Amino acid sequence: MNQVLKKSSGTGVATAPIRIVVADDHPVVRFGVKNMLMSDPGFEVVGEAEDGDVAITQTLELEPDILLLDLLMPRLPGLEAMRAIMAKSPRVKIILLTGTITTQQIIEALQIGARGIVLKDAVAGDLSHSLRAVMSGDYWIGGERVVNLLRALKELMEKAAAAPERKTYGLTPRELEVVTCIVEGCSNKDIAKQFNISEETVKRHLSNVFDKTGVSTRLELALFAIAHKLVVLDS
């Protein structure tokens, strides 16, 4: 595959842009990430995927330098997709892109072969730094470049042992996102628009949330969520 060579600033040396596949089930997220990357001549988005299976296919066919992989993908979750890719194409560097992740999931991802984790609410500030850190051979964890992976893993394991993850009452990550929207006063229509899903899907999520938490109204749910720290409130 032909690559366009671009001069790196200040050196006059022609370097190929970092080739990236973006895998996320939300079209808005893919569009936003692609726009950010396209504004930098050092990056080239060569493919995109809307679920875990397509992420595997795109990565194996296109052989990008880096795969930006959403942790919560339909059809095949991010960690499982990563296992499949690592087994067939270990050269590809994978950065997980996620709205939320537990310490245990970070540990598991790094053990499988992830090179970095970028939270979606920090994409604007962290994305380009994480890509360059990973391409240089380092890792990106907790919003910073990490050189010593073993030390980072040791610290994460100690953190996981000292501070058990919050109780979520069996709610899925998407259901927790819906709960956060309810606490913020969003209507079903607002939630549907934000996550690019139908209002019927929102109602189904809410019905599941009500069953799992034992509440029956939106107000009760909001109070329950705050009392049990299901949401993080801005101070």
Secondary structure as UniProt FT lines:
FT   STRAND          6..7
FT   TURN            9..11
FT   STRAND          14..15
FT   STRAND          18..23
FT   HELIX           27..38
FT   TURN            41..42
FT   STRAND          43..49
FT   HELIX           52..62
FT   STRAND          66..70
FT   HELIX           78..88
FT   TURN            90..91
FT   STRAND          93..98
FT   HELIX           103..112
FT   STRAND          116..119
FT   HELIX           120..122
FT   HELIX           123..135
FT   TURN            136..137
FT   STRAND          139..141
FT   TURN            142..143
FT   STRAND          144..146
FT   HELIX           149..162
FT   TURN            169..170
FT   HELIX           173..183
FT   TURN            184..185
FT   HELIX           188..195
FT   HELIX           199..213
FT   HELIX           218..227
FT   TURN            228..229
//
